[in-house]
Amino acid sequence: MALKADRDAIDDMIQAVDESATNIIVHGYRGRTGHIEIEVTREGYVLVVRLRDQAPLFDPTRAPPPDLTLPLERRRLGGLGIHLTRQFTDSMAYRTTSEGGNELALRKKVKREGNK
Amino acid sequence: MNISVNQTQGRVPVAVLSVQGDLDASNYQELIAKARELYNMGMHQILLDLSGASFVSSSGLVAIHSIALLLHGEQPPDLEQGWSAIHAVGRGLVAGPQQHLKLLNPQPKVDRTLEKAGLKEFFEIHADLATAIASF
């Protein structure tokens, strides 16, 4: 079934999912083999993507934002993945699953007109 | 992702490093390696052509930041040491827009990523190749 979302919402969600999945692979599984389950749904006019993994528990919604007021010469290299996930979605919610894994739900409003 | 290099001569030699496709965690190290190769060949001015880059993730931003460090004479992080080494780096650049690394024509989606990451103010972004080359 087509989920019907506008291009901008899809592009933003792709960026957010890429950042989140990369964090799970690099910082969660740390290069070890593991599974990531990605579920894509719509709740009314909201596109919802849930990422589930069995890496050590980590709640990215509690990660402090980077200090973007720092000049480049004082900035840490990297560390922007969670920040970009926040920036490209309307909300992100975390819970532990009944199996003891992580679930991150990303939500992005889609345009009411021109859903294609 | 494909990377191509074109060396050109303005007031100083400039290497135009063009990225085609997605720049993400799967390939950002290739871009750093290519910039390092150019730096070791004596090319210390790089114009990063992003007109063909359809997507840049935060890993791609790490590559851009690393190249800025490299061109400032700093050693970029040892990527074999993983992200902890990458996160430990990030000092030593001169303040203000970078003089040795400039960006050419990012697509709107990529431009937005640079903006949301708070990186646009640190790089001169040109829309035109000739103007960009002349700016070095």
gemmi code that builds the backbone of each chain (N, CA, C; Angstrom):
import gemmi

chains = {
    "A": [
        ("MET", (0.860, -1.198, 0.000), (0.000, 0.000, 0.000), (0.892, 1.242, 0.000)),
        ("ALA", (0.594, 2.173, -0.888), (1.381, 3.402, -0.937), (1.088, 4.243, 0.300)),
        ("LEU", (2.141, 4.839, 0.852), (1.952, 5.636, 2.068), (1.598, 7.082, 1.746)),
        ("LYS", (1.873, 7.511, 0.522), (1.513, 8.853, 0.065), (2.056, 9.934, 0.985)),
        ("ALA", (3.240, 10.339, 0.721), (3.827, 11.461, 1.444), (4.515, 12.367, 0.430)),
        ("ASP", (4.607, 13.651, 0.734), (5.236, 14.590, -0.180), (6.746, 14.394, -0.200)),
        ("ARG", (7.341, 14.848, -1.274), (8.776, 14.627, -1.502), (9.624, 15.200, -0.366)),
        ("ASP", (9.283, 16.392, 0.100), (10.092, 17.018, 1.163), (10.070, 16.174, 2.436)),
        ("ALA", (8.883, 15.685, 2.780), (8.777, 14.865, 3.993), (9.575, 13.575, 3.839)),
        ("ILE", (9.503, 12.992, 2.649), (10.250, 11.755, 2.413), (11.758, 12.012, 2.504)),
        ("ASP", (12.206, 13.097, 1.858), (13.643, 13.417, 1.894), (14.120, 13.631, 3.331)),
        ("ASP", (13.332, 14.357, 4.100), (13.726, 14.615, 5.491), (13.768, 13.318, 6.297)),
        ("MET", (12.782, 12.462, 6.038), (12.752, 11.200, 6.783), (13.914, 10.295, 6.371)),
        ("ILE", (14.264, 10.305, 5.095), (15.420, 9.505, 4.646), (16.682, 9.954, 5.388)),
        ("GLN", (16.854, 11.262, 5.502), (18.038, 11.769, 6.210), (18.020, 11.313, 7.672)),
        ("ALA", (16.852, 11.438, 8.309), (16.748, 11.076, 9.729), (16.986, 9.579, 9.936)),
        ("VAL", (16.438, 8.764, 9.042), (16.607, 7.308, 9.188), (18.062, 6.920, 8.913)),
        ("ASP", (18.662, 7.548, 7.924), (20.077, 7.261, 7.642), (20.934, 7.565, 8.868)),
        ("GLU", (20.684, 8.732, 9.473), (21.475, 9.121, 10.655), (21.240, 8.137, 11.809)),
        ("SER", (19.992, 7.777, 12.027), (19.659, 6.892, 13.155), (20.235, 5.494, 12.944)),
        ("ALA", (20.084, 4.980, 11.731), (20.599, 3.636, 11.449), (22.121, 3.611, 11.542)),
        ("THR", (22.756, 4.658, 11.062), (24.221, 4.733, 11.157), (24.658, 4.723, 12.615)),
        ("ASN", (23.950, 5.476, 13.458), (24.298, 5.491, 14.882), (24.150, 4.111, 15.512)),
        ("ILE", (23.098, 3.392, 15.114), (22.902, 2.035, 15.667), (24.054, 1.127, 15.239)),
        ("ILE", (24.431, 1.217, 13.967), (25.502, 0.341, 13.443), (26.845, 0.695, 14.085)),
        ("VAL", (27.150, 2.003, 14.097), (28.494, 2.427, 14.532), (28.623, 2.423, 16.054)),
        ("HIS", (27.637, 3.011, 16.740), (27.760, 3.177, 18.195), (27.027, 2.091, 18.980)),
        ("GLY", (25.986, 1.495, 18.379), (25.243, 0.446, 19.071), (25.914, -0.904, 18.887)),
        ("TYR", (25.873, -1.392, 17.668), (26.475, -2.701, 17.388), (28.005, -2.626, 17.289)),
        ("ARG", (28.531, -1.418, 17.129), (29.998, -1.219, 17.063), (30.658, -2.144, 16.052)),
        ("GLY", (30.038, -2.231, 14.906), (30.635, -3.003, 13.821), (30.316, -4.491, 13.857)),
        ("ARG", (29.703, -4.950, 14.978), (29.335, -6.376, 15.017), (28.059, -6.585, 14.194)),
        ("THR", (27.847, -7.817, 13.825), (26.638, -8.123, 13.069), (25.414, -7.969, 13.974)),
        ("GLY", (24.372, -7.380, 13.450), (23.139, -7.224, 14.226), (21.995, -6.871, 13.306)),
        ("HIS", (20.795, -6.931, 13.851), (19.612, -6.645, 13.045), (19.051, -5.262, 13.371)),
        ("ILE", (18.537, -4.621, 12.361), (17.740, -3.408, 12.555), (16.422, -3.642, 11.830)),
        ("GLU", (15.339, -3.510, 12.564), (14.005, -3.636, 11.951), (13.478, -2.229, 11.727)),
        ("ILE", (13.034, -1.966, 10.517), (12.521, -0.625, 10.199), (11.072, -0.759, 9.734)),
        ("GLU", (10.196, -0.097, 10.449), (8.765, -0.156, 10.136), (8.313, 1.238, 9.698)),
        ("VAL", (7.665, 1.299, 8.557), (7.205, 2.584, 8.025), (5.685, 2.572, 7.982)),
        ("THR", (5.063, 3.548, 8.617), (3.604, 3.629, 8.619), (3.181, 5.096, 8.500)),
        ("ARG", (1.872, 5.288, 8.361), (1.321, 6.637, 8.459), (0.256, 6.648, 9.519)),
        ("GLU", (0.267, 7.707, 10.326), (-0.789, 7.910, 11.320), (-1.448, 9.234, 10.961)),
        ("GLY", (-2.555, 9.182, 10.210), (-3.170, 10.408, 9.716), (-2.221, 11.094, 8.750)),
        ("TYR", (-1.882, 12.340, 9.051), (-0.976, 13.079, 8.174), (0.441, 13.100, 8.739)),
        ("VAL", (0.783, 12.055, 9.414), (2.133, 11.941, 9.979), (2.778, 10.648, 9.487)),
        ("LEU", (3.942, 10.807, 8.900), (4.744, 9.657, 8.489), (5.536, 9.186, 9.710)),
        ("VAL", (5.480, 7.901, 9.983), (6.139, 7.362, 11.174), (7.103, 6.251, 10.764)),
        ("VAL", (8.327, 6.363, 11.212), (9.310, 5.293, 10.995), (9.814, 4.841, 12.358)),
        ("ARG", (9.732, 3.550, 12.602), (10.252, 2.982, 13.858), (11.454, 2.101, 13.550)),
        ("LEU", (12.534, 2.360, 14.258), (13.739, 1.540, 14.120), (13.906, 0.736, 15.390)),
        ("ARG", (14.046, -0.575, 15.240), (14.220, -1.444, 16.410), (15.539, -2.205, 16.267)),
        ("ASP", (16.257, -2.294, 17.373), (17.523, -3.029, 17.341), (17.747, -3.684, 18.684)),
        ("GLN", (18.733, -4.567, 18.709), (19.070, -5.301, 19.934), (20.452, -4.911, 20.452)),
        ("ALA", (20.901, -3.740, 20.072), (22.185, -3.234, 20.573), (22.012, -2.828, 22.045)),
        ("PRO", (23.100, -2.573, 22.779), (22.956, -2.088, 24.154), (22.015, -0.888, 24.221)),
        ("LEU", (21.261, -0.813, 25.322), (20.240, 0.229, 25.432), (20.858, 1.617, 25.350)),
        ("PHE", (20.228, 2.440, 24.527), (20.679, 3.830, 24.385), (19.489, 4.668, 23.944)),
        ("ASP", (19.251, 5.738, 24.679), (18.142, 6.634, 24.368), (18.684, 7.905, 23.714)),
        ("PRO", (18.594, 8.004, 22.397), (19.168, 9.182, 21.724), (18.412, 10.472, 22.030)),
        ("THR", (17.164, 10.357, 22.491), (16.405, 11.587, 22.769), (16.980, 12.327, 23.980)),
        ("ARG", (17.799, 11.626, 24.769), (18.395, 12.264, 25.944), (19.793, 12.820, 25.660)),
        ("ALA", (20.251, 12.647, 24.431), (21.589, 13.156, 24.088), (21.562, 14.678, 24.047)),
        ("PRO", (22.538, 15.317, 24.656), (22.541, 16.786, 24.638), (22.800, 17.309, 23.224)),
        ("PRO", (22.225, 18.448, 22.889), (22.470, 19.001, 21.551), (23.900, 19.515, 21.445)),
        ("PRO", (24.446, 19.510, 20.225), (25.792, 20.074, 20.057), (25.738, 21.593, 20.203)),
        ("ASP", (26.854, 22.170, 20.580), (26.917, 23.626, 20.703), (27.276, 24.210, 19.336)),
        ("LEU", (26.247, 24.654, 18.617), (26.483, 25.185, 17.271), (26.945, 26.634, 17.300)),
        ("THR", (27.075, 27.191, 18.495), (27.589, 28.562, 18.567), (29.118, 28.565, 18.567)),
        ("LEU", (29.706, 27.378, 18.765), (31.173, 27.323, 18.783), (31.724, 27.555, 17.390)),
        ("PRO", (32.852, 28.253, 17.296), (33.497, 28.362, 15.986), (34.040, 27.000, 15.556)),
        ("LEU", (34.262, 26.861, 14.261), (34.661, 25.565, 13.723), (35.931, 25.038, 14.384)),
        ("GLU", (36.828, 25.957, 14.720), (38.110, 25.517, 15.274), (37.951, 24.905, 16.658)),
        ("ARG", (36.806, 25.118, 17.303), (36.609, 24.538, 18.628), (35.558, 23.439, 18.631)),
        ("ARG", (35.054, 23.129, 17.456), (34.008, 22.110, 17.399), (34.574, 20.715, 17.381)),
        ("ARG", (33.828, 19.828, 18.019), (34.163, 18.418, 17.927), (33.847, 17.953, 16.504)),
        ("LEU", (34.687, 17.088, 16.005), (34.437, 16.542, 14.676), (33.373, 15.447, 14.798)),
        ("GLY", (32.332, 15.552, 14.029), (31.263, 14.558, 14.108), (30.275, 14.888, 15.210)),
        ("GLY", (29.511, 13.883, 15.584), (28.538, 14.080, 16.655), (27.286, 14.812, 16.224)),
        ("LEU", (27.040, 14.853, 14.925), (25.888, 15.606, 14.435), (24.710, 14.718, 14.042)),
        ("GLY", (24.874, 13.416, 14.145), (23.828, 12.513, 13.670), (22.504, 12.680, 14.396)),
        ("ILE", (22.540, 12.693, 15.723), (21.297, 12.843, 16.488), (20.725, 14.246, 16.286)),
        ("HIS", (21.627, 15.226, 16.202), (21.174, 16.601, 15.964), (20.409, 16.692, 14.639)),
        ("LEU", (20.959, 16.088, 13.593), (20.281, 16.146, 12.291), (18.973, 15.359, 12.318)),
        ("THR", (18.943, 14.255, 13.060), (17.689, 13.498, 13.181), (16.610, 14.390, 13.799)),
        ("ARG", (16.979, 15.115, 14.841), (16.016, 16.040, 15.458), (15.581, 17.115, 14.470)),
        ("GLN", (16.555, 17.632, 13.738), (16.275, 18.737, 12.833), (15.352, 18.336, 11.685)),
        ("PHE", (15.474, 17.099, 11.237), (14.732, 16.690, 10.040), (13.410, 15.990, 10.366)),
        ("THR", (13.084, 15.857, 11.637), (11.795, 15.259, 11.997), (11.025, 16.232, 12.887)),
        ("ASP", (9.754, 15.930, 13.098), (8.957, 16.753, 14.014), (9.056, 16.228, 15.432)),
        ("SER", (9.286, 14.940, 15.576), (9.488, 14.401, 16.926), (10.232, 13.082, 16.851)),
        ("MET", (10.906, 12.759, 17.931), (11.510, 11.434, 18.054), (11.226, 10.929, 19.463)),
        ("ALA", (10.804, 9.672, 19.533), (10.440, 9.087, 20.828), (11.151, 7.755, 20.979)),
        ("TYR", (11.568, 7.487, 22.219), (12.334, 6.272, 22.480), (11.613, 5.414, 23.510)),
        ("ARG", (11.696, 4.107, 23.339), (11.248, 3.184, 24.387), (12.067, 1.907, 24.277)),
        ("THR", (12.094, 1.177, 25.377), (12.703, -0.153, 25.302), (11.594, -1.133, 24.939)),
        ("THR", (11.916, -2.099, 24.124), (10.914, -3.056, 23.676), (10.743, -4.159, 24.723)),
        ("SER", (9.700, -4.956, 24.553), (9.463, -6.049, 25.501), (10.580, -7.089, 25.441)),
        ("GLU", (11.327, -7.092, 24.329), (12.459, -8.023, 24.199), (13.744, -7.423, 24.769)),
        ("GLY", (13.639, -6.215, 25.312), (14.825, -5.591, 25.897), (15.700, -4.858, 24.900)),
        ("GLY", (15.142, -4.536, 23.741), (15.909, -3.789, 22.742), (15.506, -2.322, 22.713)),
        ("ASN", (16.038, -1.627, 21.741), (15.733, -0.204, 21.554), (14.670, -0.032, 20.473)),
        ("GLU", (13.787, 0.920, 20.685), (12.897, 1.343, 19.596), (12.878, 2.859, 19.548)),
        ("LEU", (13.190, 3.378, 18.376), (13.154, 4.819, 18.157), (12.068, 5.104, 17.131)),
        ("ALA", (11.118, 5.945, 17.491), (10.037, 6.313, 16.570), (10.265, 7.742, 16.078)),
        ("LEU", (10.348, 7.886, 14.767), (10.541, 9.195, 14.141), (9.243, 9.611, 13.473)),
        ("ARG", (8.832, 10.844, 13.681), (7.576, 11.318, 13.095), (7.805, 12.578, 12.275)),
        ("LYS", (7.131, 12.631, 11.126), (7.246, 13.787, 10.241), (5.889, 14.058, 9.611)),
        ("LYS", (5.410, 15.281, 9.794), (4.127, 15.633, 9.181), (4.257, 15.670, 7.671)),
        ("VAL", (3.224, 15.188, 6.983), (3.206, 15.274, 5.523), (2.190, 16.334, 5.126)),
        ("LYS", (2.387, 16.876, 3.915), (1.463, 17.912, 3.450), (0.106, 17.284, 3.161)),
        ("ARG", (-0.939, 18.031, 3.469), (-2.280, 17.503, 3.246), (-2.633, 17.498, 1.766)),
        ("GLU", (-2.114, 18.493, 1.040), (-2.407, 18.541, -0.386), (-1.263, 17.901, -1.160)),
        ("GLY", (-1.614, 17.356, -2.302), (-0.597, 16.850, -3.230), (0.155, 15.640, -2.727)),
        ("ASN", (-0.465, 14.852, -1.867), (0.191, 13.614, -1.447), (0.327, 12.686, -2.636)),
        ("LYS", (1.560, 12.308, -2.947), (1.748, 11.459, -4.126), (2.694, 10.339, -3.812)),
    ],
    "B": [
        ("MET", (28.844, 6.421, -4.628), (29.465, 7.732, -4.832), (30.652, 7.604, -5.783)),
        ("ASN", (30.760, 8.540, -6.676), (31.943, 8.655, -7.527), (32.649, 9.965, -7.213)),
        ("ILE", (33.971, 9.912, -7.240), (34.763, 11.115, -6.994), (35.632, 11.355, -8.219)),
        ("SER", (35.629, 12.567, -8.706), (36.542, 12.900, -9.795), (37.340, 14.139, -9.404)),
        ("VAL", (38.523, 14.251, -9.989), (39.410, 15.365, -9.653), (39.820, 16.079, -10.928)),
        ("ASN", (39.768, 17.397, -10.890), (40.245, 18.202, -12.000), (41.148, 19.282, -11.420)),
        ("GLN", (42.379, 19.289, -11.829), (43.296, 20.299, -11.309), (43.292, 21.493, -12.239)),
        ("THR", (43.157, 22.664, -11.672), (43.061, 23.868, -12.487), (43.932, 24.957, -11.885)),
        ("GLN", (44.189, 25.980, -12.667), (45.089, 27.029, -12.219), (44.351, 28.359, -12.171)),
        ("GLY", (44.207, 28.904, -10.979), (43.739, 30.263, -10.831), (44.950, 31.104, -10.463)),
        ("ARG", (44.806, 31.945, -9.457), (46.010, 32.634, -8.955), (46.948, 31.625, -8.307)),
        ("VAL", (46.321, 30.547, -7.812), (47.080, 29.431, -7.236), (46.487, 28.138, -7.814)),
        ("PRO", (47.221, 27.038, -7.733), (46.638, 25.776, -8.209), (45.458, 25.372, -7.315)),
        ("VAL", (44.396, 24.940, -7.948), (43.196, 24.515, -7.213), (42.783, 23.132, -7.724)),
        ("ALA", (42.540, 22.236, -6.810), (41.994, 20.929, -7.181), (40.484, 20.976, -7.005)),
        ("VAL", (39.779, 20.662, -8.072), (38.321, 20.595, -7.989), (37.949, 19.132, -7.748)),
        ("LEU", (37.411, 18.894, -6.570), (37.050, 17.539, -6.146), (35.529, 17.418, -6.282)),
        ("SER", (35.100, 16.628, -7.244), (33.657, 16.545, -7.520), (33.084, 15.242, -6.972)),
        ("VAL", (31.975, 15.383, -6.282), (31.302, 14.231, -5.675), (30.009, 13.974, -6.436)),
        ("GLN", (29.825, 12.743, -6.872), (28.558, 12.364, -7.516), (27.881, 11.271, -6.698)),
        ("GLY", (26.617, 11.499, -6.389), (25.863, 10.481, -5.654), (25.765, 10.798, -4.179)),
        ("ASP", (25.548, 9.759, -3.387), (25.350, 9.939, -1.948), (26.688, 9.909, -1.214)),
        ("LEU", (26.893, 10.871, -0.338), (28.083, 10.903, 0.516), (27.615, 10.576, 1.929)),
        ("ASP", (27.941, 9.365, 2.380), (27.402, 8.912, 3.663), (28.416, 8.062, 4.411)),
        ("ALA", (27.960, 7.332, 5.422), (28.879, 6.568, 6.279), (29.589, 5.456, 5.518)),
        ("SER", (29.013, 5.039, 4.395), (29.611, 3.927, 3.662), (30.815, 4.367, 2.828)),
        ("ASN", (30.957, 5.666, 2.609), (32.010, 6.076, 1.664), (32.733, 7.365, 2.030)),
        ("TYR", (32.405, 7.993, 3.160), (33.006, 9.298, 3.463), (34.520, 9.198, 3.599)),
        ("GLN", (35.022, 8.013, 4.010), (36.471, 7.854, 4.163), (37.188, 7.949, 2.815)),
        ("GLU", (36.478, 7.549, 1.759), (37.084, 7.640, 0.414), (37.356, 9.093, 0.046)),
        ("LEU", (36.429, 9.955, 0.437), (36.600, 11.374, 0.103), (37.779, 11.966, 0.892)),
        ("ILE", (37.873, 11.602, 2.164), (39.012, 12.078, 2.967), (40.329, 11.560, 2.370)),
        ("ALA", (40.326, 10.286, 1.975), (41.543, 9.690, 1.415), (41.957, 10.394, 0.123)),
        ("LYS", (40.966, 10.719, -0.698), (41.284, 11.413, -1.957), (41.855, 12.802, -1.677)),
        ("ALA", (41.280, 13.502, -0.703), (41.791, 14.834, -0.351), (43.204, 14.724, 0.220)),
        ("ARG", (43.435, 13.682, 1.002), (44.774, 13.476, 1.577), (45.798, 13.220, 0.464)),
        ("GLU", (45.375, 12.438, -0.518), (46.253, 12.150, -1.661), (46.611, 13.448, -2.389)),
        ("LEU", (45.609, 14.304, -2.592), (45.862, 15.585, -3.266), (46.787, 16.463, -2.426)),
        ("TYR", (46.541, 16.474, -1.127), (47.368, 17.295, -0.225), (48.819, 16.824, -0.277)),
        ("ASN", (49.000, 15.519, -0.275), (50.365, 14.971, -0.319), (51.050, 15.230, -1.653)),
        ("MET", (50.246, 15.493, -2.694), (50.807, 15.842, -4.000), (51.089, 17.335, -4.099)),
        ("GLY", (50.812, 18.064, -3.026), (51.095, 19.499, -3.025), (49.905, 20.376, -3.344)),
        ("MET", (48.719, 19.753, -3.510), (47.522, 20.558, -3.786), (46.911, 20.990, -2.448)),
        ("HIS", (47.075, 22.236, -2.107), (46.624, 22.710, -0.799), (45.389, 23.595, -0.864)),
        ("GLN", (44.817, 23.721, -2.056), (43.554, 24.450, -2.216), (42.577, 23.484, -2.883)),
        ("ILE", (41.469, 23.284, -2.235), (40.486, 22.351, -2.799), (39.114, 23.026, -2.900)),
        ("LEU", (38.525, 22.878, -4.074), (37.137, 23.294, -4.278), (36.310, 22.010, -4.329)),
        ("LEU", (35.434, 21.854, -3.370), (34.612, 20.650, -3.299), (33.317, 20.904, -4.064)),
        ("ASP", (33.214, 20.280, -5.218), (32.051, 20.459, -6.083), (30.949, 19.500, -5.634)),
        ("LEU", (29.899, 20.073, -5.040), (28.805, 19.255, -4.503), (27.582, 19.261, -5.416)),
        ("SER", (27.754, 19.791, -6.637), (26.578, 19.900, -7.517), (25.994, 18.528, -7.863)),
        ("GLY", (26.823, 17.494, -7.845), (26.324, 16.154, -8.161), (26.047, 15.306, -6.934)),
        ("ALA", (26.212, 15.894, -5.763), (25.972, 15.138, -4.524), (24.485, 15.181, -4.194)),
        ("SER", (23.842, 14.048, -4.272), (22.393, 14.008, -4.060), (22.028, 13.934, -2.587)),
        ("PHE", (22.979, 13.538, -1.750), (22.684, 13.345, -0.318), (23.991, 13.443, 0.446)),
        ("VAL", (23.972, 14.174, 1.547), (25.138, 14.234, 2.433), (24.653, 13.986, 3.854)),
        ("SER", (25.182, 12.933, 4.476), (24.805, 12.638, 5.861), (25.809, 13.296, 6.807)),
        ("SER", (25.603, 13.089, 8.105), (26.539, 13.667, 9.075), (27.941, 13.096, 8.884)),
        ("SER", (28.034, 11.863, 8.373), (29.358, 11.301, 8.069), (30.020, 12.086, 6.939)),
        ("GLY", (29.226, 12.494, 5.976), (29.755, 13.336, 4.901), (30.245, 14.662, 5.442)),
        ("LEU", (29.539, 15.187, 6.433), (29.983, 16.440, 7.063), (31.305, 16.237, 7.783)),
        ("VAL", (31.491, 15.046, 8.364), (32.784, 14.726, 8.990), (33.894, 14.780, 7.941)),
        ("ALA", (33.597, 14.272, 6.756), (34.599, 14.311, 5.682), (34.962, 15.752, 5.341)),
        ("ILE", (33.959, 16.604, 5.221), (34.216, 18.005, 4.871), (35.033, 18.680, 5.972)),
        ("HIS", (34.653, 18.439, 7.215), (35.379, 19.002, 8.364), (36.815, 18.473, 8.381)),
        ("SER", (36.984, 17.187, 8.108), (38.321, 16.581, 8.115), (39.207, 17.183, 7.034)),
        ("ILE", (38.623, 17.427, 5.864), (39.408, 18.002, 4.761), (39.846, 19.422, 5.125)),
        ("ALA", (38.946, 20.155, 5.796), (39.320, 21.506, 6.250), (40.505, 21.423, 7.203)),
        ("LEU", (40.489, 20.445, 8.099), (41.612, 20.247, 9.030), (42.891, 19.910, 8.267)),
        ("LEU", (42.755, 19.003, 7.326), (43.903, 18.550, 6.552), (44.564, 19.718, 5.829)),
        ("LEU", (43.751, 20.551, 5.202), (44.293, 21.661, 4.418), (44.867, 22.753, 5.302)),
        ("HIS", (44.517, 22.691, 6.560), (45.101, 23.632, 7.512), (46.394, 23.066, 8.096)),
        ("GLY", (46.804, 21.909, 7.579), (48.054, 21.315, 8.030), (47.902, 20.407, 9.225)),
        ("GLU", (46.661, 20.103, 9.591), (46.431, 19.201, 10.720), (46.307, 17.770, 10.200)),
        ("GLN", (46.635, 16.845, 11.028), (46.410, 15.453, 10.663), (44.957, 15.104, 10.935)),
        ("PRO", (44.217, 14.702, 9.947), (42.855, 14.237, 10.217), (42.920, 13.001, 11.105)),
        ("PRO", (41.820, 12.650, 11.719), (41.834, 11.500, 12.624), (42.209, 10.223, 11.909)),
        ("ASP", (42.799, 9.322, 12.662), (43.085, 7.993, 12.132), (41.774, 7.230, 12.081)),
        ("LEU", (41.249, 7.045, 10.891), (39.921, 6.448, 10.750), (39.903, 4.996, 11.185)),
        ("GLU", (41.082, 4.382, 11.219), (41.140, 2.994, 11.692), (40.810, 2.923, 13.185)),
        ("GLN", (40.977, 4.044, 13.871), (40.704, 4.056, 15.318), (39.227, 4.276, 15.628)),
        ("GLY", (38.447, 4.483, 14.581), (37.001, 4.578, 14.773), (36.542, 5.965, 15.191)),
        ("TRP", (35.269, 6.016, 15.594), (34.637, 7.312, 15.838), (35.153, 7.998, 17.091)),
        ("SER", (35.690, 7.244, 18.044), (36.213, 7.918, 19.238), (37.371, 8.823, 18.856)),
        ("ALA", (38.192, 8.348, 17.906), (39.298, 9.186, 17.431), (38.760, 10.382, 16.654)),
        ("ILE", (37.735, 10.142, 15.871), (37.149, 11.235, 15.087), (36.580, 12.299, 16.018)),
        ("HIS", (35.894, 11.868, 17.054), (35.278, 12.830, 17.957), (36.304, 13.614, 18.759)),
        ("ALA", (37.500, 13.051, 18.903), (38.518, 13.717, 19.703), (39.162, 14.877, 18.955)),
        ("VAL", (38.944, 14.918, 17.648), (39.582, 15.953, 16.830), (38.614, 17.111, 16.638)),
        ("GLY", (39.130, 18.241, 16.315), (38.221, 19.335, 16.027), (38.757, 20.663, 16.491)),
        ("ARG", (40.031, 20.711, 16.739), (40.641, 21.976, 17.115), (41.731, 22.315, 16.108)),
        ("GLY", (42.080, 23.557, 16.074), (43.238, 23.933, 15.293), (42.925, 24.694, 14.021)),
        ("LEU", (41.684, 24.745, 13.613), (41.369, 25.510, 12.415), (41.365, 26.992, 12.747)),
        ("VAL", (41.709, 27.786, 11.759), (41.614, 29.227, 11.974), (40.142, 29.614, 12.008)),
        ("ALA", (39.853, 30.690, 12.712), (38.466, 31.144, 12.804), (38.017, 31.732, 11.470)),
        ("GLY", (36.713, 31.776, 11.278), (36.155, 32.390, 10.083), (36.092, 31.418, 8.928)),
        ("PRO", (35.613, 31.911, 7.767), (35.475, 31.021, 6.614), (36.819, 30.412, 6.223)),
        ("GLN", (36.781, 29.154, 5.855), (37.998, 28.448, 5.481), (38.555, 28.986, 4.158)),
        ("GLN", (39.857, 29.188, 4.116), (40.483, 29.760, 2.927), (41.002, 28.692, 1.973)),
        ("HIS", (41.202, 27.487, 2.458), (41.799, 26.442, 1.630), (40.764, 25.450, 1.099)),
        ("LEU", (39.583, 25.453, 1.691), (38.508, 24.562, 1.238), (37.248, 25.386, 1.020)),
        ("LYS", (36.750, 25.340, -0.191), (35.513, 26.061, -0.509), (34.553, 25.093, -1.187)),
        ("LEU", (33.287, 25.451, -1.166), (32.257, 24.553, -1.687), (31.620, 25.143, -2.935)),
        ("LEU", (31.275, 24.261, -3.862), (30.650, 24.694, -5.099), (29.270, 24.071, -5.240)),
        ("ASN", (28.281, 24.948, -5.318), (26.961, 24.598, -5.827), (26.282, 23.381, -5.193)),
        ("PRO", (26.153, 23.337, -3.885), (25.406, 22.204, -3.299), (23.941, 22.262, -3.704)),
        ("GLN", (23.356, 21.102, -3.941), (21.921, 21.058, -4.236), (21.148, 21.537, -3.008)),
        ("PRO", (19.917, 22.030, -3.219), (19.152, 22.589, -2.091), (19.065, 21.653, -0.883)),
        ("LYS", (18.898, 20.368, -1.140), (18.784, 19.405, -0.039), (20.083, 19.343, 0.768)),
        ("VAL", (21.196, 19.356, 0.067), (22.500, 19.302, 0.736), (22.795, 20.627, 1.430)),
        ("ASP", (22.415, 21.704, 0.768), (22.592, 23.034, 1.362), (21.842, 23.121, 2.696)),
        ("ARG", (20.661, 22.520, 2.720), (19.847, 22.510, 3.939), (20.538, 21.712, 5.052)),
        ("THR", (21.156, 20.606, 4.679), (21.883, 19.804, 5.671), (23.049, 20.608, 6.258)),
        ("LEU", (23.776, 21.296, 5.387), (24.885, 22.131, 5.874), (24.369, 23.198, 6.825)),
        ("GLU", (23.228, 23.773, 6.461), (22.650, 24.835, 7.286), (22.207, 24.296, 8.642)),
        ("LYS", (21.501, 23.169, 8.643), (20.987, 22.617, 9.900), (22.122, 22.124, 10.799)),
        ("ALA", (23.244, 21.793, 10.195), (24.402, 21.371, 10.989), (25.205, 22.575, 11.477)),
        ("GLY", (24.788, 23.765, 11.043), (25.497, 24.967, 11.479), (26.862, 25.116, 10.850)),
        ("LEU", (27.035, 24.594, 9.641), (28.357, 24.620, 9.002), (28.477, 25.644, 7.876)),
        ("LYS", (27.338, 26.175, 7.424), (27.407, 27.042, 6.249), (28.269, 28.273, 6.466)),
        ("GLU", (28.227, 28.784, 7.679), (28.943, 30.035, 7.943), (30.461, 29.863, 7.885)),
        ("PHE", (30.915, 28.626, 7.913), (32.361, 28.388, 7.947), (32.967, 28.166, 6.571)),
        ("PHE", (32.117, 28.108, 5.563), (32.631, 27.821, 4.226), (32.086, 28.827, 3.218)),
        ("GLU", (32.964, 29.279, 2.338), (32.493, 30.046, 1.196), (31.784, 29.080, 0.263)),
        ("ILE", (30.585, 29.442, -0.142), (29.829, 28.587, -1.055), (29.594, 29.363, -2.337)),
        ("HIS", (30.104, 28.829, -3.429), (29.992, 29.506, -4.718), (29.012, 28.777, -5.629)),
        ("ALA", (28.387, 29.563, -6.500), (27.441, 28.970, -7.453), (28.072, 28.800, -8.820)),
        ("ASP", (29.238, 29.369, -9.003), (29.836, 29.409, -10.325), (31.305, 28.973, -10.234)),
        ("LEU", (31.705, 28.075, -11.115), (33.052, 27.491, -11.051), (34.143, 28.539, -11.218)),
        ("ALA", (34.006, 29.402, -12.231), (35.064, 30.384, -12.497), (35.247, 31.328, -11.317)),
        ("THR", (34.127, 31.769, -10.758), (34.198, 32.666, -9.599), (34.838, 31.946, -8.413)),
        ("ALA", (34.490, 30.691, -8.262), (35.042, 29.921, -7.155), (36.562, 29.775, -7.298)),
        ("ILE", (37.016, 29.441, -8.488), (38.462, 29.268, -8.716), (39.182, 30.596, -8.473)),
        ("ALA", (38.588, 31.667, -8.959), (39.231, 32.987, -8.812), (39.269, 33.448, -7.359)),
        ("SER", (38.458, 32.859, -6.530), (38.375, 33.327, -5.126), (39.540, 32.831, -4.269)),
        ("PHE", (40.275, 31.849, -4.783), (41.410, 31.327, -3.983), (42.609, 32.257, -4.122)),
    ],
}
model = gemmi.Model(1)
for chain_id, residues in chains.items():
    chain = gemmi.Chain(chain_id)
    for i, (resn, *xyz) in enumerate(residues, 1):
        res = gemmi.Residue()
        res.name, res.seqid = resn, gemmi.SeqId(i, " ")
        for name, pos in zip(("N", "CA", "C"), xyz):
            atom = gemmi.Atom()
            atom.name, atom.element = name, gemmi.Element(name[0])
            atom.pos, atom.b_iso = gemmi.Position(*pos), 0.0
            res.add_atom(atom)
        chain.add_residue(res)
    model.add_chain(chain)
structure = gemmi.Structure()
structure.add_model(model)
structure.setup_entities()
